[in-house]
Amino acid sequence: MKYLSEYRDERIARALAAEIAERTTSPWVLMEICGGQTHTIMRYGLDELLPPGLELVHGPGCPVCVTPLETIDAAIELALRPEVILVSYGDMLRVPGSRSDLFRAKAQGAEVRVVYSPMEALKIAREHPSRKVVFLAIGFETTAPANAMAAWQAKQEGLTNFSLLVSHVLVPPAIRGLLASPANRVQAFIAPGHVCTIMGCAEYEALVRDFNVPIVVGGFEPIDLLQAVLMLVKQLEAGEAKLENQYVRSVSYQGNLPAQQIMAEVFEVADQKWRGIGSIPGSGLRLREEFAAYDATRVFSLTDISVDEPAECISAQVLQGLKKPTDCPAFGMRCTPENPLGAPMVSSEGACAAYYRYRRHAAAS
Ligand code: SF4
């Protein structure tokens, strides 16, 4: 298949791995940001092709994993109201909140519907004018334009029974937070290609400049990731720090301008809590004042709550690249995809689920 099989070619992968090994003379720690990239690395065993000392750690780029417990709790609370239809992407249903999850709420009689697009949520709102339809709008910059479009369309139509429970996160402020942390050990980043397809590359240039750190925008296939690793190793070994784009077949420097425009019209940047990590300044999106009538937190007067993660879940350290999933004492024992303690074991993009699914079933301890 064109544009797919050539990016999974084993001979090319082994040649790239050999060149990476040849050029690596020092130990380096690289982080891939996106959970989709983590899954490719685990699925194809790319980390095992790399030379000793070249370590890949896994970043906070799984939107389900970083959605705060408080948002899940709020979604469950809304879903249990008789007037509400709670609409969500399917992978959010099993994410544990502090006491329950949306699947259990559904079993208790809540009306929870799964969709593939926020436009389907709008359709449900049109079809049920006597109910209040709430869409759980989570994700990175990739899903924000479609969610913004749903709010914009609802306003155009004058829909009064549709709102968004928003938990949007932004990648560059999260990388900035990681780099500014005294505990940081990451020396170079593979930036998420799909986010850059929307947002372009300019924000990453500022990170390269401010922290003197190499960043390569990378794709999601094995050859994409090995090429990105090679580009980073070349920079690190040469003592350089540049922004480069490996994923040129999708990412342009300016990104998708109409998508950025609708995001800017509907959302504004706000501080955002990341599950397990805490609040990161300017790392989220909230609905602008003009769209307050579509903001579920205002429509339902939801109050700020704060709840703690399960004590034994070390997802915060996993999401910051400080620990591997197999370092967690609960991994594969008390925490499995069937019975997850933390979000990284639930989501199809979570690092713990990736380790569990692809051969790393044995806990380290
Ligand atoms: S294995 Fe489970 S408990 Fe451990 S960090 Fe991952 S999600 Fe949390």
Boltz pocket constraint, residues with backbone or C-beta under 6 A from the ligand:
constraints:
  - pocket:
      binder: B
      contacts: [[A, 312], [A, 313], [A, 314], [A, 315], [A, 318], [A, 325], [A, 328], [A, 329], [A, 330], [A, 331], [A, 332], [A, 335], [A, 336], [A, 340], [A, 341], [A, 342], [A, 343], [A, 344], [A, 345], [A, 352]]
      max_distance: 6.0
